[in-house]
Amino acid sequence: MTVTWEFTRGDYYRTYTSAWWVWAFVLAGGWTASAFSSVNAHIDGPELEEVPVHSLRLSRKEPRSEPIEDSPTIEEIDTRRHTVLGAYGAFLSDIVAIAGAPLLADPTCPTTDRFRECLVAAEDAHIDAVRDPARLRVYAQAVSDLEKSWQQALSYAKRKGASTFDETDQDALRRARGLLDIALDENAFAAERRAAMHKAVALLGTVIDVPHQASTAIEHRVERLEIEG
C-alpha cells in the first residue's frame, strides 16, 4: 500500500510517496547524530583518571643550601696575628738567626718590605675591627696576607743567606757568625766570649741595622754563661 502526500503551490501540485520522504529524513538524522558524536569524542577525549597529588613526582629541583662556614671571631684572628708577631719577634731577638738570614732584617729586600707592609696593614685592620665588627672580614683577610708574606720572606731569606750581598758584606757576615760561635762557647774564657760578642755585633752592624733586642739578648746569654761557668 502506498501513501501519498500533496504539495500545493498555487495551481501546481505533486504527489510524493511517503517512503522516500521517511528514508530521507532517517538518513539525514543518522548522519547528524554520528557527526555530533564524533565531534564530542574529539573534544572531550577519553575520561581522565584521577591521580592522587601526593603520588606525583615534581620535576622542579629544590635548591641545595650551601654549607655556611662559621666566621672566625676577632680573638681567633688575633691569635693568628700574634703567632706571626711572636715568630718575627723571636727572629729579631736572635742575633745568630739574623746572621744566618740577614735579608729578613733588611728592609731593602722586596719580600721583607712586603712583609712589613702587611704587618702594618694587619695592625690597622685590627683597630678597625675592634671599633666596627663589620670590618672583621677585612681584618681576617689582612691577617691571611700577613701569614703568607711572612712565610715568603722567611723562606727567601733562609734560601738566599748572604748570597745577594757583595763580597765585602759576605765576608763580614761570615766572620760575624764565627765570632758568635766563640761568644756562645761554654769552653771559652769569659773575656774571650765577651770580646767575640762585641766584634760580632759590630761586624753585623756594617751590613744591616742590628735590632736593639738582638744585641741585648746576646749580652744576656753571654752573661748567663759567665754565671753558670
C-alpha positions in Angstrom: 0.0 0.0 0.0 1.4 3.4 -1.0 0.6 6.5 1.0 1.0 9.8 -0.9 1.2 13.4 0.3 0.5 16.5 -1.7 2.4 19.7 -2.0 0.3 22.5 -3.4 1.6 25.8 -4.5 -0.9 27.8 -6.5 -2.2 25.6 -9.3 0.8 23.3 -9.1 1.0 20.2 -7.1 2.9 17.0 -6.9 2.4 13.7 -5.2 5.3 12.0 -3.4 5.3 8.7 -1.8 5.7 8.6 1.9 8.5 6.0 1.8 11.0 8.4 0.1 10.4 11.2 2.5 10.8 8.9 5.5 14.0 7.4 4.4 15.5 10.8 3.5 14.6 12.1 7.0 16.1 9.0 8.7 19.3 9.1 6.8 19.8 12.9 7.4 19.1 12.4 11.1 21.5 9.5 11.4 24.3 11.4 9.7 23.8 14.4 12.0 23.9 12.3 15.2 27.0 10.4 14.0 28.9 13.7 13.2 27.9 15.2 16.6 29.1 12.2 18.5 32.4 12.2 16.6 32.9 15.9 17.4 32.2 15.4 21.1 34.5 12.4 21.2 37.3 14.5 19.7 36.7 17.4 22.0 36.1 15.6 25.3 38.6 12.8 24.6 38.9 9.8 27.0 37.9 10.2 30.5 40.9 11.2 32.7 41.8 9.1 35.6 42.1 11.0 38.8 45.6 10.7 40.3 46.4 11.5 43.9 48.6 14.6 44.2 51.0 13.0 46.7 51.9 10.4 44.2 53.2 12.9 41.6 56.9 13.5 41.3 57.8 17.1 40.9 60.4 17.8 38.2 61.5 21.1 39.8 64.5 20.5 42.0 64.7 22.1 45.3 67.6 24.5 45.7 70.6 23.0 47.6 71.6 25.0 50.5 75.3 25.7 50.6 77.0 25.0 54.0 77.6 28.1 55.9 81.0 28.4 57.4 81.3 30.0 60.8 83.1 33.3 60.6 86.2 33.4 62.8 86.0 35.5 66.0 88.2 38.5 66.5 90.0 36.5 69.2 90.8 33.7 66.7 92.1 36.2 64.2 94.2 37.9 66.9 95.8 34.6 67.8 96.9 34.0 64.2 98.3 37.5 64.0 100.1 37.1 67.4 101.7 33.9 66.1 103.3 35.7 63.3 104.3 38.6 65.6 105.9 36.1 68.0 107.9 34.4 65.3 109.1 37.7 63.9 110.0 39.0 67.4 111.9 35.8 68.2 113.9 36.3 65.0 114.7 39.9 65.8 115.9 38.8 69.2 118.2 36.1 67.9 121.4 37.6 66.5 122.6 34.1 65.4 119.4 33.7 63.3 119.9 37.3 61.9 123.5 36.5 60.9 122.2 33.3 59.1 119.3 35.1 57.3 120.2 38.8 57.1 117.7 39.6 54.4 114.9 39.1 56.8 116.3 42.0 58.8 117.0 44.1 55.7 114.1 46.4 54.7 115.5 46.9 51.3 114.8 43.3 50.5 111.5 43.1 48.5 110.0 40.2 50.4 110.9 41.7 53.7 109.5 45.1 52.7 106.3 43.4 51.6 106.0 41.6 54.9 106.5 44.8 56.9 103.7 46.4 54.9 101.4 43.6 55.7 102.4 43.9 59.3 101.2 47.5 59.4 98.1 46.7 57.4 97.1 43.9 59.8 97.5 46.2 62.8 95.3 48.9 61.2 92.7 46.3 60.3 92.7 45.1 63.9 92.0 48.6 65.2 89.1 49.0 62.7 87.6 45.6 63.6 87.6 46.5 67.3 85.7 49.7 66.5 83.4 48.2 63.9 82.6 44.4 63.9 81.5 44.7 60.3 85.2 45.1 59.4 86.0 41.7 60.8 86.3 40.1 57.3 88.8 42.8 56.2 90.8 42.0 59.3 90.8 38.3 58.6 92.0 38.9 55.1 94.7 41.2 56.3 96.0 38.5 58.7 95.9 35.9 55.9 98.1 38.2 53.8 100.4 38.7 56.7 100.8 35.0 57.2 101.6 34.4 53.6 104.0 37.3 53.3 105.8 36.1 56.5 106.4 32.6 55.0 107.6 34.1 51.8 110.0 36.5 53.4 111.3 33.8 55.8 111.8 31.2 53.1 113.5 33.6 50.8 115.9 34.9 53.4 116.9 31.4 54.5 117.3 30.2 50.9 119.5 33.1 49.9 121.5 33.6 53.0 124.3 36.1 52.3 124.5 35.3 48.6 122.8 38.6 47.5 125.3 40.8 49.3 128.6 41.9 47.8 131.9 40.1 48.7 132.8 42.6 51.5 129.5 42.2 53.2 129.6 38.4 52.7 133.0 38.3 54.4 131.7 40.4 57.3 128.7 38.1 57.8 130.9 35.0 57.7 133.3 36.4 60.3 130.4 37.5 62.5 129.0 34.0 62.5 132.4 32.6 63.5 132.7 35.1 66.4 129.2 34.3 67.6 130.2 30.7 67.9 133.0 31.7 70.2 130.8 34.0 72.2 128.4 31.2 72.9 131.1 28.5 73.5 130.8 27.2 77.0 134.5 26.1 77.0 135.8 29.6 76.0 137.1 32.1 78.6 134.6 34.7 79.8 136.7 37.6 78.4 137.1 35.8 75.1 133.4 35.3 74.8 132.6 38.9 75.6 135.2 40.2 73.1 133.9 37.9 70.4 130.3 39.1 71.1 131.2 42.8 70.7 133.1 42.2 67.5 130.3 40.1 66.0 127.7 42.8 66.7 130.0 45.4 65.2 130.6 43.4 62.0 126.9 42.8 61.6 126.2 46.5 62.0 128.3 47.2 58.9 125.9 45.1 56.8 122.5 45.6 58.4 120.9 47.5 61.2 121.2 45.1 64.2 117.9 45.3 66.2 118.4 46.5 69.8 116.7 43.5 71.2 119.2 41.2 69.4 122.2 43.0 71.0 120.5 42.8 74.4 119.6 39.2 74.1 123.2 38.1 73.1 124.6 40.0 76.1 122.2 38.2 78.4 123.2 34.9 77.0 126.9 35.6 77.4 126.4 36.8 81.0 124.4 33.7 81.8 127.3 31.6 80.6 129.7 33.5 82.8 127.4 32.9 85.9 127.0 29.3 85.1 130.7 28.8 84.4 
